[in-house]
């Protein structure tokens, strides 16, 4: 599973994601929107220094933080 499939793979997942592109510093920031009691929270996911780095991250395998041991 790639980062794209994990964060943007379905319409439901895509609808809670927010991507900001800053044209001055040329950075891309990805947030996930969490809804609470009449409030909206943005959870920071990642920040990239270029569009190319963002595209590379989208194609990379998703890392959920679990350790995988090889035999």
PQR file with spaces between the fields and no chain letter, atoms N, CA, C, O and H, PARSE charges and radii, in Angstrom:
ATOM       1  N    UNK     1       0.842   -1.171    0.000 -0.4000 1.5000
ATOM       2  CA   UNK     1       0.000    0.000    0.000 -0.0000 2.0000
ATOM       3  C    UNK     1       0.892    1.241    0.000  0.5500 1.7000
ATOM       4  O    UNK     1       1.804    1.360    0.818 -0.5500 1.4000
ATOM       5  N    UNK     2       0.623    2.149   -0.914 -0.4000 1.5000
ATOM       6  CA   UNK     2       1.401    3.387   -0.999 -0.0000 2.0000
ATOM       7  C    UNK     2       0.774    4.455   -0.102  0.5500 1.7000
ATOM       8  O    UNK     2      -0.344    4.291    0.387 -0.5500 1.4000
ATOM       9  H    UNK     2      -0.117    2.052   -1.579  0.4000 1.0000
ATOM      10  N    UNK     3       1.503    5.544    0.104 -0.4000 1.5000
ATOM      11  CA   UNK     3       0.955    6.663    0.870 -0.0000 2.0000
ATOM      12  C    UNK     3      -0.288    7.229    0.195  0.5500 1.7000
ATOM      13  O    UNK     3      -1.238    7.628    0.869 -0.5500 1.4000
ATOM      14  H    UNK     3       2.410    5.678   -0.293  0.4000 1.0000
ATOM      15  N    UNK     4      -0.283    7.263   -1.141 -0.4000 1.5000
ATOM      16  CA   UNK     4      -1.459    7.748   -1.867 -0.0000 2.0000
ATOM      17  C    UNK     4      -2.678    6.885   -1.568  0.5500 1.7000
ATOM      18  O    UNK     4      -3.754    7.413   -1.286 -0.5500 1.4000
ATOM      19  H    UNK     4       0.488    6.939   -1.689  0.4000 1.0000
ATOM      20  N    UNK     5      -2.525    5.571   -1.625 -0.4000 1.5000
ATOM      21  CA   UNK     5      -3.644    4.671   -1.348 -0.0000 2.0000
ATOM      22  C    UNK     5      -4.127    4.806    0.093  0.5500 1.7000
ATOM      23  O    UNK     5      -5.328    4.742    0.353 -0.5500 1.4000
ATOM      24  H    UNK     5      -1.651    5.142   -1.854  0.4000 1.0000
ATOM      25  N    UNK     6      -3.201    4.991    1.025 -0.4000 1.5000
ATOM      26  CA   UNK     6      -3.577    5.090    2.439 -0.0000 2.0000
ATOM      27  C    UNK     6      -4.329    6.384    2.737  0.5500 1.7000
ATOM      28  O    UNK     6      -5.356    6.355    3.416 -0.5500 1.4000
ATOM      29  H    UNK     6      -2.225    5.043    0.814  0.4000 1.0000
ATOM      30  N    UNK     7      -3.837    7.513    2.244 -0.4000 1.5000
ATOM      31  CA   UNK     7      -4.429    8.805    2.580 -0.0000 2.0000
ATOM      32  C    UNK     7      -5.488    9.292    1.587  0.5500 1.7000
ATOM      33  O    UNK     7      -6.414    9.996    1.991 -0.5500 1.4000
ATOM      34  H    UNK     7      -3.003    7.537    1.693  0.4000 1.0000
ATOM      35  N    UNK     8      -5.382    8.939    0.305 -0.4000 1.5000
ATOM      36  CA   UNK     8      -6.274    9.470   -0.720 -0.0000 2.0000
ATOM      37  C    UNK     8      -6.976    8.386   -1.536  0.5500 1.7000
ATOM      38  O    UNK     8      -7.587    8.700   -2.558 -0.5500 1.4000
ATOM      39  H    UNK     8      -4.630    8.367   -0.023  0.4000 1.0000
ATOM      40  N    UNK     9      -6.909    7.137   -1.122 -0.4000 1.5000
ATOM      41  CA   UNK     9      -7.361    6.015   -1.924 -0.0000 2.0000
ATOM      42  C    UNK     9      -8.851    5.914   -2.174  0.5500 1.7000
ATOM      43  O    UNK     9      -9.251    5.371   -3.204 -0.5500 1.4000
ATOM      44  H    UNK     9      -6.413    6.883   -0.291  0.4000 1.0000
ATOM      45  N    UNK    10      -9.686    6.410   -1.287 -0.4000 1.5000
ATOM      46  CA   UNK    10     -11.138    6.351   -1.473 -0.0000 2.0000
ATOM      47  C    UNK    10     -11.711    7.762   -1.354  0.5500 1.7000
ATOM      48  O    UNK    10     -11.054    8.641   -0.795 -0.5500 1.4000
ATOM      49  H    UNK    10      -9.361    6.852   -0.450  0.4000 1.0000
ATOM      50  N    UNK    11     -12.908    7.998   -1.859 -0.4000 1.5000
ATOM      51  CA   UNK    11     -13.505    9.334   -1.719 -0.0000 2.0000
ATOM      52  C    UNK    11     -13.669    9.756   -0.256  0.5500 1.7000
ATOM      53  O    UNK    11     -13.547   10.938    0.066 -0.5500 1.4000
ATOM      54  H    UNK    11     -13.441    7.285   -2.313  0.4000 1.0000
ATOM      55  N    UNK    12     -13.943    8.798    0.622 -0.4000 1.5000
ATOM      56  CA   UNK    12     -14.106    9.123    2.042 -0.0000 2.0000
ATOM      57  C    UNK    12     -12.781    9.595    2.651  0.5500 1.7000
ATOM      58  O    UNK    12     -12.748   10.571    3.401 -0.5500 1.4000
ATOM      59  H    UNK    12     -14.043    7.838    0.361  0.4000 1.0000
ATOM      60  N    UNK    13     -11.693    8.896    2.321 -0.4000 1.5000
ATOM      61  CA   UNK    13     -10.377    9.285    2.833 -0.0000 2.0000
ATOM      62  C    UNK    13      -9.938   10.616    2.238  0.5500 1.7000
ATOM      63  O    UNK    13      -9.402   11.476    2.937 -0.5500 1.4000
ATOM      64  H    UNK    13     -11.720    8.103    1.712  0.4000 1.0000
ATOM      65  N    UNK    14     -10.167   10.772    0.959 -0.4000 1.5000
ATOM      66  CA   UNK    14      -9.752   11.987    0.260 -0.0000 2.0000
ATOM      67  C    UNK    14     -10.475   13.221    0.804  0.5500 1.7000
ATOM      68  O    UNK    14      -9.903   14.311    0.831 -0.5500 1.4000
ATOM      69  H    UNK    14     -10.603   10.073    0.391  0.4000 1.0000
ATOM      70  N    UNK    15     -11.719   13.058    1.232 -0.4000 1.5000
ATOM      71  CA   UNK    15     -12.506   14.195    1.700 -0.0000 2.0000
ATOM      72  C    UNK    15     -12.015   14.757    3.032  0.5500 1.7000
ATOM      73  O    UNK    15     -12.349   15.893    3.370 -0.5500 1.4000
ATOM      74  H    UNK    15     -12.184   12.173    1.210  0.4000 1.0000
ATOM      75  N    UNK    16     -11.230   13.992    3.800 -0.4000 1.5000
ATOM      76  CA   UNK    16     -10.736   14.500    5.085 -0.0000 2.0000
ATOM      77  C    UNK    16      -9.271   14.942    5.007  0.5500 1.7000
ATOM      78  O    UNK    16      -8.664   15.259    6.030 -0.5500 1.4000
ATOM      79  H    UNK    16     -10.959   13.069    3.525  0.4000 1.0000
ATOM      80  N    UNK    17      -8.708   14.965    3.801 -0.4000 1.5000
ATOM      81  CA   UNK    17      -7.319   15.391    3.635 -0.0000 2.0000
ATOM      82  C    UNK    17      -7.274   16.820    3.108  0.5500 1.7000
ATOM      83  O    UNK    17      -8.165   17.260    2.382 -0.5500 1.4000
ATOM      84  H    UNK    17      -9.201   14.707    2.970  0.4000 1.0000
ATOM      85  N    UNK    18      -6.220   17.532    3.490 -0.4000 1.5000
ATOM      86  CA   UNK    18      -6.024   18.909    3.031 -0.0000 2.0000
ATOM      87  C    UNK    18      -4.560   19.071    2.643  0.5500 1.7000
ATOM      88  O    UNK    18      -3.665   18.708    3.406 -0.5500 1.4000
ATOM      89  H    UNK    18      -5.496   17.175    4.080  0.4000 1.0000
ATOM      90  N    UNK    19      -4.324   19.613    1.467 -0.4000 1.5000
ATOM      91  CA   UNK    19      -2.969   19.816    0.966 -0.0000 2.0000
ATOM      92  C    UNK    19      -2.785   21.301    0.698  0.5500 1.7000
ATOM      93  O    UNK    19      -3.547   21.905   -0.057 -0.5500 1.4000
ATOM      94  H    UNK    19      -5.051   19.908    0.847  0.4000 1.0000
ATOM      95  N    UNK    20      -1.758   21.890    1.327 -0.4000 1.5000
ATOM      96  CA   UNK    20      -1.448   23.309    1.146 -0.0000 2.0000
ATOM      97  C    UNK    20      -0.156   23.445    0.354  0.5500 1.7000
ATOM      98  O    UNK    20       0.830   22.769    0.645 -0.5500 1.4000
ATOM      99  H    UNK    20      -1.139   21.400    1.940  0.4000 1.0000
ATOM     100  N    UNK    21      -0.162   24.309   -0.633 -0.4000 1.5000
ATOM     101  CA   UNK    21       1.065   24.607   -1.371 -0.0000 2.0000
ATOM     102  C    UNK    21       1.381   26.076   -1.183  0.5500 1.7000
ATOM     103  O    UNK    21       0.580   26.944   -1.529 -0.5500 1.4000
ATOM     104  H    UNK    21      -0.963   24.858   -0.869  0.4000 1.0000
ATOM     105  N    UNK    22       2.554   26.350   -0.633 -0.4000 1.5000
ATOM     106  CA   UNK    22       3.023   27.721   -0.428 -0.0000 2.0000
ATOM     107  C    UNK    22       3.881   28.108   -1.629  0.5500 1.7000
ATOM     108  O    UNK    22       4.951   27.541   -1.851 -0.5500 1.4000
ATOM     109  H    UNK    22       3.205   25.645   -0.352  0.4000 1.0000
ATOM     110  N    UNK    23       3.400   29.075   -2.395 -0.4000 1.5000
ATOM     111  CA   UNK    23       4.094   29.448   -3.623 -0.0000 2.0000
ATOM     112  C    UNK    23       5.368   30.242   -3.361  0.5500 1.7000
ATOM     113  O    UNK    23       6.266   30.251   -4.203 -0.5500 1.4000
ATOM     114  H    UNK    23       2.531   29.536   -2.215  0.4000 1.0000
ATOM     115  N    UNK    24       5.466   30.907   -2.219 -0.4000 1.5000
ATOM     116  CA   UNK    24       6.666   31.684   -1.924 -0.0000 2.0000
ATOM     117  C    UNK    24       7.833   30.788   -1.550  0.5500 1.7000
ATOM     118  O    UNK    24       8.934   30.935   -2.080 -0.5500 1.4000
ATOM     119  H    UNK    24       4.737   30.900   -1.535  0.4000 1.0000
ATOM     120  N    UNK    25       7.588   29.863   -0.636 -0.4000 1.5000
ATOM     121  CA   UNK    25       8.669   28.973   -0.209 -0.0000 2.0000
ATOM     122  C    UNK    25       8.684   27.662   -0.988  0.5500 1.7000
ATOM     123  O    UNK    25       9.594   26.850   -0.820 -0.5500 1.4000
ATOM     124  H    UNK    25       6.694   29.744   -0.205  0.4000 1.0000
ATOM     125  N    UNK    26       7.683   27.452   -1.839 -0.4000 1.5000
ATOM     126  CA   UNK    26       7.562   26.259   -2.681 -0.0000 2.0000
ATOM     127  C    UNK    26       7.462   24.972   -1.867  0.5500 1.7000
ATOM     128  O    UNK    26       7.955   23.926   -2.288 -0.5500 1.4000
ATOM     129  H    UNK    26       6.944   28.111   -1.976  0.4000 1.0000
ATOM     130  N    UNK    27       6.831   25.051   -0.715 -0.4000 1.5000
ATOM     131  CA   UNK    27       6.645   23.866    0.116 -0.0000 2.0000
ATOM     132  C    UNK    27       5.227   23.327   -0.042  0.5500 1.7000
ATOM     133  O    UNK    27       4.310   24.050   -0.428 -0.5500 1.4000
ATOM     134  H    UNK    27       6.431   25.901   -0.373  0.4000 1.0000
ATOM     135  N    UNK    28       5.070   22.048    0.265 -0.4000 1.5000
ATOM     136  CA   UNK    28       3.766   21.380    0.253 -0.0000 2.0000
ATOM     137  C    UNK    28       3.565   20.759    1.636  0.5500 1.7000
ATOM     138  O    UNK    28       4.434   20.038    2.127 -0.5500 1.4000
ATOM     139  H    UNK    28       5.816   21.460    0.579  0.4000 1.0000
ATOM     140  N    UNK    29       2.429   21.037    2.258 -0.4000 1.5000
ATOM     141  CA   UNK    29       2.116   20.502    3.581 -0.0000 2.0000
ATOM     142  C    UNK    29       0.817   19.712    3.499  0.5500 1.7000
ATOM     143  O    UNK    29      -0.151   20.153    2.879 -0.5500 1.4000
ATOM     144  H    UNK    29       1.723   21.623    1.859  0.4000 1.0000
ATOM     145  N    UNK    30       0.805   18.542    4.130 -0.4000 1.5000
ATOM     146  CA   UNK    30      -0.361   17.663    4.109 -0.0000 2.0000
ATOM     147  C    UNK    30      -0.936   17.573    5.522  0.5500 1.7000
ATOM     148  O    UNK    30      -0.209   17.332    6.486 -0.5500 1.4000
ATOM     149  H    UNK    30       1.592   18.184    4.634  0.4000 1.0000
ATOM     150  N    UNK    31      -2.257   17.771    5.632 -0.4000 1.5000
ATOM     151  CA   UNK    31      -2.966   17.685    6.903 -0.0000 2.0000
ATOM     152  C    UNK    31      -4.120   16.708    6.768  0.5500 1.7000
ATOM     153  O    UNK    31      -4.646   16.495    5.676 -0.5500 1.4000
ATOM     154  H    UNK    31      -2.848   17.967    4.850  0.4000 1.0000
ATOM     155  N    UNK    32      -4.512   16.108    7.910 -0.4000 1.5000
ATOM     156  CA   UNK    32      -5.724   15.305    7.972 -0.0000 2.0000
ATOM     157  C    UNK    32      -6.686   16.034    8.889  0.5500 1.7000
ATOM     158  O    UNK    32      -6.314   16.439    9.990 -0.5500 1.4000
ATOM     159  H    UNK    32      -4.085   16.282    8.797  0.4000 1.0000
ATOM     160  N    UNK    33      -7.924   16.205    8.439 -0.4000 1.5000
ATOM     161  CA   UNK    33      -8.907   16.959    9.203 -0.0000 2.0000
ATOM     162  C    UNK    33      -9.657   16.021   10.132  0.5500 1.7000
ATOM     163  O    UNK    33     -10.178   14.989    9.709 -0.5500 1.4000
ATOM     164  H    UNK    33      -8.226   15.876    7.544  0.4000 1.0000
ATOM     165  N    UNK    34      -9.703   16.396   11.406 -0.4000 1.5000
ATOM     166  CA   UNK    34     -10.442   15.642   12.422 -0.0000 2.0000
ATOM     167  C    UNK    34     -11.563   16.551   12.932  0.5500 1.7000
ATOM     168  O    UNK    34     -11.326   17.719   13.241 -0.5500 1.4000
ATOM     169  H    UNK    34      -9.280   17.234   11.750  0.4000 1.0000
ATOM     170  N    UNK    35     -12.763   16.023   13.016 -0.4000 1.5000
ATOM     171  CA   UNK    35     -13.894   16.802   13.489 -0.0000 2.0000
ATOM     172  C    UNK    35     -14.203   16.464   14.930  0.5500 1.7000
ATOM     173  O    UNK    35     -14.226   15.294   15.312 -0.5500 1.4000
ATOM     174  H    UNK    35     -12.956   15.074   12.765  0.4000 1.0000
ATOM     175  N    UNK    36     -14.443   17.500   15.740 -0.4000 1.5000
ATOM     176  CA   UNK    36     -14.810   17.326   17.140 -0.0000 2.0000
ATOM     177  C    UNK    36     -16.143   18.000   17.399  0.5500 1.7000
ATOM     178  O    UNK    36     -16.917   18.217   16.466 -0.5500 1.4000
ATOM     179  H    UNK    36     -14.424   18.451   15.430  0.4000 1.0000
ATOM     180  N    UNK    37     -16.424   18.334   18.641 -0.4000 1.5000
ATOM     181  CA   UNK    37     -17.662   19.023   18.995 -0.0000 2.0000
ATOM     182  C    UNK    37     -17.608   20.444   18.455  0.5500 1.7000
ATOM     183  O    UNK    37     -17.013   21.329   19.070 -0.5500 1.4000
ATOM     184  H    UNK    37     -15.796   18.158   19.398  0.4000 1.0000
ATOM     185  N    UNK    38     -18.230   20.654   17.310 -0.4000 1.5000
ATOM     186  CA   UNK    38     -18.331   21.966   16.665 -0.0000 2.0000
ATOM     187  C    UNK    38     -16.963   22.589   16.399  0.5500 1.7000
ATOM     188  O    UNK    38     -16.850   23.807   16.262 -0.5500 1.4000
ATOM     189  H    UNK    38     -18.714   19.935   16.811  0.4000 1.0000
ATOM     190  N    UNK    39     -15.936   21.765   16.327 -0.4000 1.5000
ATOM     191  CA   UNK    39     -14.594   22.266   16.059 -0.0000 2.0000
ATOM     192  C    UNK    39     -13.927   21.378   15.018  0.5500 1.7000
ATOM     193  O    UNK    39     -14.261   20.203   14.860 -0.5500 1.4000
ATOM     194  H    UNK    39     -16.028   20.776   16.438  0.4000 1.0000
ATOM     195  N    UNK    40     -12.991   21.968   14.328 -0.4000 1.5000
ATOM     196  CA   UNK    40     -12.234   21.233   13.328 -0.0000 2.0000
ATOM     197  C    UNK    40     -10.760   21.269   13.720  0.5500 1.7000
ATOM     198  O    UNK    40     -10.214   22.337   13.995 -0.5500 1.4000
ATOM     199  H    UNK    40     -12.720   22.921   14.457  0.4000 1.0000
ATOM     200  N    UNK    41     -10.128   20.120   13.744 -0.4000 1.5000
ATOM     201  CA   UNK    41      -8.716   20.019   14.077 -0.0000 2.0000
ATOM     202  C    UNK    41      -7.952   19.538   12.858  0.5500 1.7000
ATOM     203  O    UNK    41      -8.451   18.703   12.105 -0.5500 1.4000
ATOM     204  H    UNK    41     -10.572   19.252   13.521  0.4000 1.0000
ATOM     205  N    UNK    42      -6.762   20.049   12.658 -0.4000 1.5000
ATOM     206  CA   UNK    42      -5.913   19.594   11.568 -0.0000 2.0000
ATOM     207  C    UNK    42      -4.722   18.853   12.156  0.5500 1.7000
ATOM     208  O    UNK    42      -3.962   19.410   12.948 -0.5500 1.4000
ATOM     209  H    UNK    42      -6.356   20.728   13.270  0.4000 1.0000
ATOM     210  N    UNK    43      -4.569   17.612   11.769 -0.4000 1.5000
ATOM     211  CA   UNK    43      -3.432   16.815   12.201 -0.0000 2.0000
ATOM     212  C    UNK    43      -2.363   16.886   11.121  0.5500 1.7000
ATOM     213  O    UNK    43      -2.610   16.543    9.965 -0.5500 1.4000
ATOM     214  H    UNK    43      -5.187   17.160   11.125  0.4000 1.0000
ATOM     215  N    UNK    44      -1.192   17.328   11.502 -0.4000 1.5000
ATOM     216  CA   UNK    44      -0.064   17.445   10.581 -0.0000 2.0000
ATOM     217  C    UNK    44       0.395   16.050   10.169  0.5500 1.7000
ATOM     218  O    UNK    44       0.627   15.195   11.023 -0.5500 1.4000
ATOM     219  H    UNK    44      -0.992   17.607   12.442  0.4000 1.0000
ATOM     220  N    UNK    45       0.527   15.816    8.849 -0.4000 1.5000
ATOM     221  CA   UNK    45       0.987   14.533    8.341 -0.0000 2.0000
ATOM     222  C    UNK    45       2.424   14.634    7.838  0.5500 1.7000
ATOM     223  O    UNK    45       3.284   13.865    8.268 -0.5500 1.4000
ATOM     224  H    UNK    45       0.339   16.512    8.155  0.4000 1.0000
ATOM     225  N    UNK    46       2.691   15.573    6.935 -0.4000 1.5000
ATOM     226  CA   UNK    46       4.037   15.685    6.359 -0.0000 2.0000
ATOM     227  C    UNK    46       4.219   17.042    5.694  0.5500 1.7000
ATOM     228  O    UNK    46       3.250   17.723    5.359 -0.5500 1.4000
ATOM     229  H    UNK    46       1.993   16.198    6.586  0.4000 1.0000
ATOM     230  N    UNK    47       5.500   17.428    5.506 -0.4000 1.5000
ATOM     231  CA   UNK    47       5.851   18.679    4.818 -0.0000 2.0000
ATOM     232  C    UNK    47       6.986   18.381    3.863  0.5500 1.7000
ATOM     233  O    UNK    47       7.922   17.654    4.196 -0.5500 1.4000
ATOM     234  H    UNK    47       6.287   16.875    5.778  0.4000 1.0000
ATOM     235  N    UNK    48       6.894   18.952    2.665 -0.4000 1.5000
ATOM     236  CA   UNK    48       7.869   18.679    1.613 -0.0000 2.0000
ATOM     237  C    UNK    48       8.394   19.989    1.047  0.5500 1.7000
ATOM     238  O    UNK    48       7.673   20.984    0.981 -0.5500 1.4000
ATOM     239  H    UNK    48       6.134   19.542    2.394  0.4000 1.0000
ATOM     240  N    UNK    49       9.649   19.978    0.644 -0.4000 1.5000
ATOM     241  CA   UNK    49      10.305   21.185    0.137 -0.0000 2.0000
ATOM     242  C    UNK    49      10.058   21.418   -1.349  0.5500 1.7000
ATOM     243  O    UNK    49      10.413   22.474   -1.873 -0.5500 1.4000
ATOM     244  H    UNK    49      10.235   19.170    0.698  0.4000 1.0000
ATOM     245  N    UNK    50       9.454   20.447   -2.037 -0.4000 1.5000
ATOM     246  CA   UNK    50       9.180   20.614   -3.461 -0.0000 2.0000
ATOM     247  C    UNK    50       8.029   19.712   -3.881  0.5500 1.7000
ATOM     248  O    UNK    50       7.668   18.776   -3.167 -0.5500 1.4000
ATOM     249  H    UNK    50       9.166   19.589   -1.611  0.4000 1.0000
ATOM     250  N    UNK    51       7.460   20.000   -5.039 -0.4000 1.5000
ATOM     251  CA   UNK    51       6.404   19.162   -5.593 -0.0000 2.0000
ATOM     252  C    UNK    51       6.953   17.769   -5.901  0.5500 1.7000
ATOM     253  O    UNK    51       6.258   16.771   -5.710 -0.5500 1.4000
ATOM     254  H    UNK    51       7.753   20.760   -5.619  0.4000 1.0000
ATOM     255  N    UNK    52       8.192   17.701   -6.376 -0.4000 1.5000
ATOM     256  CA   UNK    52       8.797   16.419   -6.703 -0.0000 2.0000
ATOM     257  C    UNK    52       8.924   15.530   -5.470  0.5500 1.7000
ATOM     258  O    UNK    52       8.670   14.328   -5.543 -0.5500 1.4000
ATOM     259  H    UNK    52       8.756   18.512   -6.531  0.4000 1.0000
ATOM     260  N    UNK    53       9.318   16.117   -4.331 -0.4000 1.5000
ATOM     261  CA   UNK    53       9.430   15.349   -3.084 -0.0000 2.0000
ATOM     262  C    UNK    53       8.052   14.856   -2.636  0.5500 1.7000
ATOM     263  O    UNK    53       7.929   13.739   -2.133 -0.5500 1.4000
ATOM     264  H    UNK    53       9.524   17.094   -4.271  0.4000 1.0000
ATOM     265  N    UNK    54       7.027   15.674   -2.813 -0.4000 1.5000
ATOM     266  CA   UNK    54       5.657   15.285   -2.478 -0.0000 2.0000
ATOM     267  C    UNK    54       5.192   14.120   -3.358  0.5500 1.7000
ATOM     268  O    UNK    54       4.594   13.167   -2.860 -0.5500 1.4000
ATOM     269  H    UNK    54       7.128   16.581   -3.221  0.4000 1.0000
ATOM     270  N    UNK    55       5.463   14.193   -4.647 -0.4000 1.5000
ATOM     271  CA   UNK    55       5.077   13.123   -5.561 -0.0000 2.0000
ATOM     272  C    UNK    55       5.820   11.821   -5.241  0.5500 1.7000
ATOM     273  O    UNK    55       5.239   10.740   -5.333 -0.5500 1.4000
ATOM     274  H    UNK    55       5.949   14.968   -5.052  0.4000 1.0000
ATOM     275  N    UNK    56       7.081   11.917   -4.871 -0.4000 1.5000
ATOM     276  CA   UNK    56       7.854   10.738   -4.477 -0.0000 2.0000
ATOM     277  C    UNK    56       7.256   10.104   -3.229  0.5500 1.7000
ATOM     278  O    UNK    56       7.155    8.880   -3.145 -0.5500 1.4000
ATOM     279  H    UNK    56       7.553   12.795   -4.796  0.4000 1.0000
ATOM     280  N    UNK    57       6.858   10.922   -2.261 -0.4000 1.5000
ATOM     281  CA   UNK    57       6.236   10.432   -1.033 -0.0000 2.0000
ATOM     282  C    UNK    57       4.911    9.731   -1.336  0.5500 1.7000
ATOM     283  O    UNK    57       4.612    8.697   -0.739 -0.5500 1.4000
ATOM     284  H    UNK    57       6.939   11.916   -2.330  0.4000 1.0000
ATOM     285  N    UNK    58       4.114   10.279   -2.257 -0.4000 1.5000
ATOM     286  CA   UNK    58       2.844    9.655   -2.614 -0.0000 2.0000
ATOM     287  C    UNK    58       3.045    8.257   -3.181  0.5500 1.7000
ATOM     288  O    UNK    58       2.231    7.368   -2.931 -0.5500 1.4000
ATOM     289  H    UNK    58       4.357   11.119   -2.743  0.4000 1.0000
ATOM     290  N    UNK    59       4.115    8.047   -3.941 -0.4000 1.5000
ATOM     291  CA   UNK    59       4.386    6.754   -4.577 -0.0000 2.0000
ATOM     292  C    UNK    59       5.100    5.772   -3.657  0.5500 1.7000
ATOM     293  O    UNK    59       5.153    4.578   -3.953 -0.5500 1.4000
ATOM     294  H    UNK    59       4.777    8.769   -4.145  0.4000 1.0000
ATOM     295  N    UNK    60       5.654    6.259   -2.538 -0.4000 1.5000
ATOM     296  CA   UNK    60       6.411    5.406   -1.616 -0.0000 2.0000
ATOM     297  C    UNK    60       5.476    4.516   -0.798  0.5500 1.7000
ATOM     298  O    UNK    60       4.315    4.867   -0.589 -0.5500 1.4000
ATOM     299  H    UNK    60       5.611    7.229   -2.298  0.4000 1.0000
ATOM     300  N    UNK    61       5.976    3.364   -0.332 -0.4000 1.5000
ATOM     301  CA   UNK    61       5.154    2.489    0.510 -0.0000 2.0000
ATOM     302  C    UNK    61       4.796    3.173    1.824  0.5500 1.7000
ATOM     303  O    UNK    61       5.619    3.877    2.409 -0.5500 1.4000
ATOM     304  H    UNK    61       6.920    3.080   -0.501  0.4000 1.0000
ATOM     305  N    UNK    62       3.563    2.961    2.287 -0.4000 1.5000
ATOM     306  CA   UNK    62       3.102    3.524    3.552 -0.0000 2.0000
ATOM     307  C    UNK    62       3.796    2.822    4.702  0.5500 1.7000
ATOM     308  O    UNK    62       3.855    1.593    4.735 -0.5500 1.4000
ATOM     309  H    UNK    62       2.895    2.388    1.813  0.4000 1.0000
ATOM     310  N    UNK    63       4.324    3.590    5.649 -0.4000 1.5000
ATOM     311  CA   UNK    63       4.983    3.039    6.830 -0.0000 2.0000
ATOM     312  C    UNK    63       4.132    3.377    8.040  0.5500 1.7000
ATOM     313  O    UNK    63       4.035    4.538    8.438 -0.5500 1.4000
ATOM     314  H    UNK    63       4.276    4.588    5.622  0.4000 1.0000
ATOM     315  N    UNK    64       3.516    2.358    8.625 -0.4000 1.5000
ATOM     316  CA   UNK    64       2.653    2.595    9.781 -0.0000 2.0000
ATOM     317  C    UNK    64       3.404    2.532   11.104  0.5500 1.7000
ATOM     318  O    UNK    64       2.785    2.619   12.164 -0.5500 1.4000
ATOM     319  H    UNK    64       3.595    1.415    8.302  0.4000 1.0000
ATOM     320  N    UNK    65       4.720    2.383   11.064 -0.4000 1.5000
ATOM     321  CA   UNK    65       5.523    2.399   12.266 -0.0000 2.0000
ATOM     322  C    UNK    65       5.758    1.027   12.878  0.5500 1.7000
ATOM     323  O    UNK    65       6.479    0.918   13.870 -0.5500 1.4000
ATOM     324  H    UNK    65       5.223    2.313   10.203  0.4000 1.0000
ATOM     325  N    UNK    66       5.178   -0.007   12.323 -0.4000 1.5000
ATOM     326  CA   UNK    66       5.399   -1.342   12.867 -0.0000 2.0000
ATOM     327  C    UNK    66       6.730   -1.892   12.346  0.5500 1.7000
ATOM     328  O    UNK    66       7.159   -1.574   11.237 -0.5500 1.4000
ATOM     329  H    UNK    66       4.592    0.081   11.518  0.4000 1.0000
ATOM     330  N    UNK    67       7.351   -2.698   13.149 -0.4000 1.5000
ATOM     331  CA   UNK    67       8.634   -3.289   12.787 -0.0000 2.0000
ATOM     332  C    UNK    67       8.367   -4.640   12.136  0.5500 1.7000
ATOM     333  O    UNK    67       7.618   -5.456   12.673 -0.5500 1.4000
ATOM     334  H    UNK    67       7.002   -2.955   14.050  0.4000 1.0000
ATOM     335  N    UNK    68       8.969   -4.871   11.000 -0.4000 1.5000
ATOM     336  CA   UNK    68       8.844   -6.151   10.297 -0.0000 2.0000
ATOM     337  C    UNK    68      10.177   -6.861   10.316  0.5500 1.7000
ATOM     338  O    UNK    68      11.178   -6.335    9.829 -0.5500 1.4000
ATOM     339  H    UNK    68       9.578   -4.208   10.563  0.4000 1.0000
ATOM     340  N    UNK    69      10.191   -8.051   10.876 -0.4000 1.5000
ATOM     341  CA   UNK    69      11.405   -8.841   10.956 -0.0000 2.0000
ATOM     342  C    UNK    69      11.465   -9.820    9.787  0.5500 1.7000
ATOM     343  O    UNK    69      10.456  -10.424    9.424 -0.5500 1.4000
ATOM     344  H    UNK    69       9.378   -8.478   11.272  0.4000 1.0000
ATOM     345  N    UNK    70      12.623   -9.969    9.214 -0.4000 1.5000
ATOM     346  CA   UNK    70      12.816  -10.930    8.135 -0.0000 2.0000
ATOM     347  C    UNK    70      13.441  -12.191    8.698  0.5500 1.7000
ATOM     348  O    UNK    70      14.296  -12.125    9.582 -0.5500 1.4000
ATOM     349  H    UNK    70      13.442   -9.478    9.509  0.4000 1.0000
ATOM     350  N    UNK    71      13.019  -13.334    8.192 -0.4000 1.5000
ATOM     351  CA   UNK    71      13.589  -14.611    8.660 -0.0000 2.0000
ATOM     352  C    UNK    71      14.885  -14.933    7.976  0.5500 1.7000
ATOM     353  O    UNK    71      15.491  -15.968    8.256 -0.5500 1.4000
ATOM     354  H    UNK    71      12.324  -13.387    7.474  0.4000 1.0000
